[in-house]
Amino acid sequence: MNFRALLLASAVSGALFSVGAQAADMTIGFSQIGSESGWRAAETTVSKAEAKKRNINFKIADAQQKQENQIKAIRAFVAQGVDAIFLAPVVATGWDSVLKEAKEAKIPVVLLDRDIDPSGKDLYLTAVTSDSVHEGKVAGEWLVKTVAGKPCNVVELQGTVGASVATNRKKGFEDGIAGASNVKIVRSQTGDFTRAKGKEVMESFIKAEGGGKNICAVYAHNDDMMVGAIQAMKEAGLKPGTEILTVSIDAVPDIFKAMAAGEANATVELTPNMAGPAFDAVIAFKEKGTVPPKWIQTESKLYTQADNPMAVYESKKDLGY
């Protein structure tokens, strides 16, 4: 599989949804999870910019990390008769009813960043996501290579319970370390993708693991939790990045500042531009009847301290993180 290329839309006619709107006339609603992380804020900022490029009227509803708010937003968009709905699902299940309502109204739904339970596969047009299993595997393989056979107890900061991306990043990391008997996860708990919760959970890990002396590495499902964990380690008198290795996912600007300071080791990039490919897929579908593939995959890339972290920080800091 080529992880550096977006899958190209296939030209298949015979749509289940309405066809014919021009991009300049389109109104698209976006049920966004919230702003639980720097990456999520950047996704919102980039989405607005991509909509403006295409002269699309873009309405964003912030769900504050609650599925019930997302369901209400989708129903409101259906009532407004928007041309399409983007959904970043906070969890993977519980969408069938509301997505059936959108389908009955002939409004195509596009998933951004996260997937839903396979039972709902026929209820959305396409999903624009990374391969989150691959992201976790890259993180695990980096750690195995870095410790080079030495015993390594890992503590894991998981994302939101029930979110597909959390499930997949956990699986991927476990796959990445599967062949290394010296590397094992000794504690795993949700930090809910937030800095505050990441710090809180890391504090409990440190207390449970001999003041942190029994911890070789921290794996976090996103950088925001890792930033919180780094703060917890520093407050406990530990040296993140040297005494305790760190690897996380997203590649938000603050993790590069931590890298530059020697307090973080590696991150796997998740691009915040999910909306650009999604807009293009909807426009092609509406204007030409082109049905996109069910999955449009974005690129994942590993960054370490060797990648001039401050230069990367400067390139990312204006994206709304």
C-alpha positions in Angstrom: 0.0 0.0 0.0 1.3 3.5 -0.9 1.0 5.6 2.3 2.2 8.7 0.5 -0.6 9.0 -2.0 -4.3 9.7 -1.8 -6.4 7.1 -3.4 -7.9 8.5 -6.6 -11.7 8.8 -7.0 -13.2 6.2 -9.3 -15.6 7.4 -12.0 -18.7 5.5 -11.3 -22.1 6.8 -12.1 -25.6 6.0 -10.7 -25.6 8.0 -7.4 -27.8 7.4 -4.4 -27.8 11.1 -3.6 -28.7 14.3 -5.4 -26.5 15.6 -8.2 -26.1 19.0 -9.9 -25.0 21.7 -7.4 -22.1 23.9 -8.4 -19.3 24.4 -5.9 -19.9 28.1 -5.5 -23.5 27.4 -4.6 -22.8 24.7 -2.1 -23.5 24.7 1.6 -21.8 22.0 3.6 -22.3 21.4 7.4 -19.5 20.0 9.5 -20.2 18.2 12.8 -16.8 18.7 14.5 -16.0 16.7 17.6 -14.7 19.8 19.5 -11.4 21.4 20.3 -9.9 18.7 22.6 -6.5 19.0 21.0 -4.2 21.2 19.1 -4.6 18.9 16.1 -8.4 19.2 16.2 -8.2 23.1 16.3 -5.9 22.9 13.2 -8.3 20.7 11.4 -11.0 23.2 11.9 -8.8 26.1 10.8 -7.6 24.3 7.7 -11.1 23.1 6.8 -12.3 26.8 6.8 -9.4 27.8 4.6 -10.1 24.9 2.2 -13.8 25.9 2.0 -12.9 29.5 1.3 -10.7 28.4 -1.6 -13.6 26.7 -3.2 -16.2 29.4 -2.4 -18.2 26.9 -0.3 -20.6 28.1 2.5 -19.2 26.1 5.4 -21.1 25.7 8.7 -19.3 24.2 11.7 -21.1 22.8 14.8 -18.8 22.1 17.8 -20.0 19.1 19.6 -17.8 19.5 22.7 -16.9 15.8 22.5 -20.5 14.6 22.9 -22.1 12.3 20.5 -25.6 13.5 21.3 -24.5 17.0 20.2 -23.2 15.6 16.9 -26.5 13.8 16.3 -28.4 17.0 16.9 -26.1 19.0 14.6 -26.6 16.4 11.8 -30.4 16.6 12.2 -30.2 20.4 12.1 -28.1 20.3 8.9 -30.7 17.9 7.3 -33.5 20.3 8.3 -31.6 23.1 6.6 -31.2 21.1 3.4 -27.4 21.4 3.1 -25.7 19.9 0.1 -23.5 17.6 2.1 -22.5 16.9 5.7 -19.0 16.2 7.1 -18.8 14.2 10.3 -15.8 13.6 12.6 -17.4 10.9 14.7 -16.5 11.1 18.4 -17.1 7.4 18.7 -17.5 4.6 16.2 -21.0 3.3 17.0 -24.5 4.7 17.3 -24.8 6.5 14.0 -27.1 4.3 11.9 -30.4 6.1 12.7 -29.3 9.7 12.1 -27.2 8.8 9.0 -30.3 7.0 7.5 -32.1 10.3 8.0 -29.5 12.1 5.9 -29.5 9.4 3.3 -33.3 9.6 3.0 -33.0 13.4 2.5 -30.4 12.6 -0.3 -27.6 14.5 1.5 -24.2 12.7 1.2 -22.2 12.3 4.4 -18.4 12.3 4.4 -16.4 11.0 7.4 -13.3 13.0 8.4 -10.4 11.7 10.4 -12.3 8.8 12.1 -14.4 5.9 10.9 -17.6 4.3 12.2 -18.8 0.8 12.7 -18.8 -1.2 9.5 -22.6 -1.7 9.8 -22.9 2.0 8.7 -20.7 1.6 5.6 -23.6 2.1 3.2 -24.7 5.3 4.9 -21.8 7.6 4.0 -20.3 8.6 0.7 -16.6 8.3 1.6 -14.2 8.5 4.6 -11.1 10.7 4.5 -8.8 9.4 7.1 -5.2 8.3 7.8 -4.4 4.6 8.4 -4.4 4.9 12.2 -3.3 1.3 12.6 -0.3 2.1 10.5 0.4 5.2 12.6 0.5 3.1 15.8 2.7 0.5 14.1 5.2 3.1 13.0 5.4 4.4 16.6 5.9 0.8 17.9 8.6 0.0 15.3 10.4 3.2 16.1 10.5 2.3 19.8 11.7 -1.3 19.1 14.5 0.0 16.9 15.5 2.7 19.4 15.8 0.5 22.5 17.8 -2.0 20.5 17.0 -5.1 22.5 17.1 -3.6 25.9 14.2 -4.3 28.3 11.6 -1.6 28.0 8.4 -1.1 30.1 5.9 1.1 28.3 3.0 3.1 29.7 0.3 3.9 27.2 -2.0 7.0 27.1 -5.0 5.9 25.1 -7.5 8.2 23.3 -11.2 8.4 23.9 -12.7 5.1 24.8 -14.8 3.8 21.8 -13.2 6.1 19.2 -12.0 4.2 16.2 -8.7 6.0 16.1 -7.9 5.1 19.7 -8.7 1.4 19.0 -6.6 1.4 15.9 -3.6 3.3 17.3 -3.5 0.8 20.2 -3.7 -2.2 17.8 -1.0 -0.7 15.5 1.4 -0.1 18.4 0.9 -3.6 19.7 1.6 -4.9 16.2 4.7 -2.8 16.0 6.2 -4.3 19.2 4.8 -7.8 18.8 8.1 -9.3 17.6 10.1 -7.7 20.5 9.8 -9.7 23.7 11.9 -7.0 25.5 9.2 -4.3 24.9 6.0 -4.6 26.8 3.1 -2.4 27.8 2.8 -2.4 31.6 0.0 0.2 32.1 -2.6 1.6 29.7 -5.4 4.1 30.5 -7.4 6.7 28.6 -6.2 10.3 28.7 -9.2 11.3 26.5 -6.9 13.0 23.9 -6.5 16.1 26.2 -3.4 17.6 27.8 -4.9 17.9 31.3 -6.0 14.3 31.4 -2.7 13.1 29.9 -0.9 14.9 32.7 -3.3 13.4 35.3 -2.9 9.8 34.1 0.8 10.1 33.7 1.1 11.3 37.3 -0.7 8.1 38.4 1.6 6.0 36.2 4.6 7.6 37.8 3.4 6.8 41.3 2.5 3.3 40.4 5.8 2.6 38.7 8.4 3.4 41.4 8.3 7.1 41.0 8.8 6.6 37.2 12.0 4.5 37.7 10.3 1.4 36.2 9.1 3.3 33.1 11.3 3.1 29.9 8.9 4.8 27.5 5.6 6.6 27.1 3.4 6.0 24.1 0.5 8.4 23.7 -2.3 8.2 21.1 -1.9 12.0 20.5 0.7 14.7 21.1 -1.5 16.7 23.4 -1.6 13.9 25.9 2.1 13.6 25.6 2.7 17.3 26.3 0.7 16.8 29.5 2.7 13.7 30.3 6.0 15.5 29.7 4.9 18.2 32.3 4.0 15.4 34.8 7.4 13.8 34.3 9.3 17.1 34.8 7.3 17.9 37.9 8.3 14.5 39.3 12.0 15.3 38.7 12.3 13.0 35.7 13.9 13.7 32.4 11.5 13.0 29.5 13.3 12.4 26.2 16.4 11.0 27.9 15.5 9.0 31.1 12.1 8.2 29.6 11.5 7.9 25.9 8.4 9.4 24.3 6.6 8.6 21.1 3.2 10.0 20.1 1.0 10.8 17.1 -0.3 13.9 15.3 2.8 16.1 14.9 1.4 19.3 16.4 3.7 22.3 16.8 4.2 22.0 20.6 5.6 18.5 20.3 8.3 19.9 18.0 9.1 22.5 20.7 9.5 19.7 23.1 11.7 17.8 20.7 13.9 20.9 20.3 14.2 21.0 24.1 15.2 17.4 24.2 12.0 16.4 26.0 10.3 14.4 23.3 11.7 11.9 20.9 9.3 11.0 18.1 5.9 11.7 16.6 3.9 10.4 13.7 2.2 13.0 11.6 -1.5 13.2 11.0 -2.3 15.8 8.4 -5.0 18.3 9.5 -6.2 18.7 5.9 -8.9 16.1 5.8 -11.5 18.6 4.4 -9.6 19.4 1.1 -9.9 15.9 -0.3 -13.4 15.7 1.1 -14.6 18.9 -0.6 -13.1 17.7 -3.9 -14.9 14.4 -3.6 -18.2 16.1 -2.9 -17.8 18.6 -5.8 -17.0 15.8 -8.2 -19.9 13.7 -7.0 -22.4 16.6 -7.2 -21.3 18.1 -10.5 -20.3 14.9 -12.4 -21.9 12.0 -10.5 -18.4 10.6 -9.8 -18.6 8.2 -6.8 -15.3 8.3 -4.8 -13.7 5.2 -3.3 -15.0 4.4 0.2 -11.7 5.4 1.7 -9.5 8.3 0.8 -6.2 7.8 2.6 -3.9 10.6 3.8 -0.2 10.4 4.4 1.5 9.4 7.7 5.1 10.5 8.4 7.6 9.8 11.3 9.5 12.8 12.7 12.3 12.6 15.3 14.8 14.9 16.9 17.0 14.5 13.8 14.4 16.4 11.6 15.2 20.0 12.6 12.1 20.2 14.9 12.2 24.1 15.2 12.0 24.4 11.4 9.0 22.1 11.4 7.4 24.0 14.3 7.7 27.3 12.3 6.0 25.7 9.3 3.1 24.5 11.4 2.5 27.2 14.0 0.1 29.3 11.9 -2.3 26.5 11.1 -4.4 27.1 14.2 -2.9 24.5 16.5 
